[in-house]
Amino acid sequence: MEILHVSAECYPVAKAGGLGDVVGALPKYQNKMGHQSKVVMPMYRTKFLYQNQFDVDFKGRTHIGDYWFDFTIIREKTRKLGFDLYLVDINGLLDRERIYGYHDDTERFMAFQVAVINWINHWEHKPDVIHCHDHHTAMIPFMIQHCYEYNRLANVPTVLTIHNAQYQGWMGWDKSNYIPAWDPWKGGLLEWKNTINPLACGIRCAWKVTTVSWSYLDELKYMSNGLEALFEYEKGKCVGILNGIDAEVWDPATDPMISTGYNPDTVEEGKAASKKSLCAEFELDEQNPLIVFIGRLVGEKAADILPDAILSALYSMQGKVNFLILGSGEPHIEWQLNQLKGHFPGNYNVFIGYDEALSHRIYAGADFLLMPSRVEPCGLNQMYAMKYGTVPMVRNTGGLRDTVTDMGDWQGWGIRFNHASVGDVTYSVNRAVEAFADKEHLHWMRQHMMSIDHSWENSVQQYINVYQSIKP
Ligand SMILES: Nc1ncnc2c1ncn2[C@@H]1O[C@H](COP(=O)(O)OP(=O)(O)O[C@H]2O[C@H](CO)[C@@H](O)[C@H](O)[C@H]2O)[C@@H](O)[C@H]1O
């Protein structure tokens, strides 16, 4: 099958979080199974752009409202990522340093989507599936079905994968002219609670909708930032497919970003070496259990409770535990986490920023990875942690519930708790410290977690089944 993924992120081209990881891996594994899977994404000013060679594939001109723009589609020459990668260059809109966070993100991603369908409309053939990811690309199913100009594509099946329903891309009705002229009878598909809601529109118009875990799909029916009724209504076309992890990038035996490679047989030596250098780098006492957090510092990840929870845990454990944080996000959380640094030298450190290589060193060197997320559609961090023999400490929600068991259960290997609260985190830290002292059990958990298969092959087949089910 020919599958075209449309996404705002794709690792290693541009990544802000888990969406990038998934779109960098899923097409590669689809191709390994004999399909023809491609990715199209915006051309940002990233290192990848300057370090690789591209051919021009297409040049076009189109508009959002009365703003006309030229665009160019370029294709990476060598196919080194394991799939054809196409970048959309829209001068002045997409060619920026960051992926998100500009005042005109609505215009940027609308222009991107319109350029993409304009390009596909010029293909001599049609793809078997257009696979959209999150709200930045969720208007495509509506546009190809109901915009007059793109009628030729109306019967191309579309799939929308929801990686995160918290962000929906809301825009006011004054921006409705960004959408190419559409059948006025279909205007209701755009509307949700008095705004144009691209995610809601995508859920209504895509032929199938997938979420990145089963439990998240269930949760969306009663907690989805205003779309609960829609998920209940559309449940018949929704499927939960758990993300995999890319073993070519995330494997402690072959990871070039860590100094000492290890496998389940050598996990103790390997992790000890990684921990030693990590603790030296961040001036932490390597004898203590090391609990880490990696991620966006936002409410969804419950990063706001980290300062108080760490404070409480350090007092309660009388300094017999260490914390290391890697993340960036809301300024007040960054500030609070930085403030803590001076108070607990040797027990606590933080790196504010985004650093891919450091994240690998931390997964390898840590003993426990904390994820108190309020919302976690799938979560990749806990799966990376497990692959690196690091015990996950997770709130019982979404994909965390689907991938981590509690060590108190028979053959369990992680720590689960119910509330994103200081109390639950402190109690879990107590459990972690006790687990760290029981070296035999810790070793069993490490070996067991490392042997769990989270590879993409299984999930790829489930996506193919979804595509097959909507073949015209
Ligand atoms: N400061 C930093 N430095 C280096 N690396 C950092 C970093 N902050 C985050 N990362 C990395 O970004 C990724 C985060 O992925 P997650 O899946 O856990 O969350 P995210 O909310 O971004 O993804 C959303 O989409 C994914 C994919 O579907 C879902 O798993 C998830 O639940 C959903 O919220 C990991 O690779 C992590 O190592």
The ligand as an SDF file (V2000), in Angstrom:
LIG
                    3D

 38 41  0  0  0  0  0  0  0  0999 V2000
   13.8480   18.1460   27.4460 N   0  0  0  0  0  0  0  0  0  0  0  0
   13.9630   17.0490   26.7130 C   0  0  0  0  0  0  0  0  0  0  0  0
   15.1620   16.6830   26.1960 N   0  0  0  0  0  0  0  0  0  0  0  0
   15.2640   15.5630   25.4410 C   0  0  0  0  0  0  0  0  0  0  0  0
   14.2390   14.7530   25.1330 N   0  0  0  0  0  0  0  0  0  0  0  0
   13.0370   15.0820   25.6120 C   0  0  0  0  0  0  0  0  0  0  0  0
   12.8270   16.2360   26.4140 C   0  0  0  0  0  0  0  0  0  0  0  0
   11.5100   16.3160   26.7090 N   0  0  0  0  0  0  0  0  0  0  0  0
   10.9240   15.2580   26.1380 C   0  0  0  0  0  0  0  0  0  0  0  0
   11.8420   14.5120   25.4740 N   0  0  0  0  0  0  0  0  0  0  0  0
   11.5990   13.3180   24.6740 C   0  0  0  0  0  0  0  0  0  0  0  0
   10.3490   13.5270   24.0000 O   0  0  0  0  0  0  0  0  0  0  0  0
    9.6290   12.2980   23.9740 C   0  0  0  0  0  0  0  0  0  0  0  0
    8.3910   12.4590   24.8420 C   0  0  0  0  0  0  0  0  0  0  0  0
    7.5110   11.5480   24.4460 O   0  0  0  0  0  0  0  0  0  0  0  0
    6.1500   11.1760   25.1870 P   0  0  0  0  0  0  0  0  0  0  0  0
    5.4980   10.1740   24.3180 O   0  0  0  0  0  0  0  0  0  0  0  0
    6.4130   10.6800   26.5560 O   0  0  0  0  0  0  0  0  0  0  0  0
    5.3500   12.5480   25.3490 O   0  0  0  0  0  0  0  0  0  0  0  0
    4.6370   13.6620   24.4200 P   0  0  0  0  0  0  0  0  0  0  0  0
    3.6850   14.3010   25.3410 O   0  0  0  0  0  0  0  0  0  0  0  0
    5.6330   14.5280   23.7900 O   0  0  0  0  0  0  0  0  0  0  0  0
    3.9050   12.8730   23.2650 O   0  0  0  0  0  0  0  0  0  0  0  0
    2.5250   12.6910   22.8870 C   0  0  0  0  0  0  0  0  0  0  0  0
    2.5760   11.7860   21.7730 O   0  0  0  0  0  0  0  0  0  0  0  0
    3.2080   10.5690   22.0810 C   0  0  0  0  0  0  0  0  0  0  0  0
    3.3240    9.7690   20.8000 C   0  0  0  0  0  0  0  0  0  0  0  0
    2.1340    9.2090   20.4060 O   0  0  0  0  0  0  0  0  0  0  0  0
    2.4920    9.8260   23.1870 C   0  0  0  0  0  0  0  0  0  0  0  0
    3.2560    8.6890   23.5390 O   0  0  0  0  0  0  0  0  0  0  0  0
    2.3220   10.7340   24.4070 C   0  0  0  0  0  0  0  0  0  0  0  0
    1.5670   10.0950   25.4040 O   0  0  0  0  0  0  0  0  0  0  0  0
    1.6760   12.0420   23.9750 C   0  0  0  0  0  0  0  0  0  0  0  0
    1.4980   12.9080   25.0810 O   0  0  0  0  0  0  0  0  0  0  0  0
   10.5810   11.2340   24.4540 C   0  0  0  0  0  0  0  0  0  0  0  0
   11.3520   10.7730   23.3840 O   0  0  0  0  0  0  0  0  0  0  0  0
   11.4650   12.0290   25.4420 C   0  0  0  0  0  0  0  0  0  0  0  0
   12.7000   11.4050   25.6760 O   0  0  0  0  0  0  0  0  0  0  0  0
  1  2  1  0
  2  3  1  0
  2  7  2  0
  3  4  2  0
  4  5  1  0
  5  6  2  0
  6  7  1  0
  6 10  1  0
  7  8  1  0
  8  9  2  0
  9 10  1  0
 10 11  1  0
 11 12  1  0
 11 37  1  0
 12 13  1  0
 13 14  1  0
 13 35  1  0
 14 15  1  0
 15 16  1  0
 16 17  2  0
 16 18  1  0
 16 19  1  0
 19 20  1  0
 20 21  2  0
 20 22  1  0
 20 23  1  0
 23 24  1  0
 24 25  1  0
 24 33  1  0
 25 26  1  0
 26 27  1  0
 26 29  1  0
 27 28  1  0
 29 30  1  0
 29 31  1  0
 31 32  1  0
 31 33  1  0
 33 34  1  0
 35 36  1  0
 35 37  1  0
 37 38  1  0
M  END
$$$$
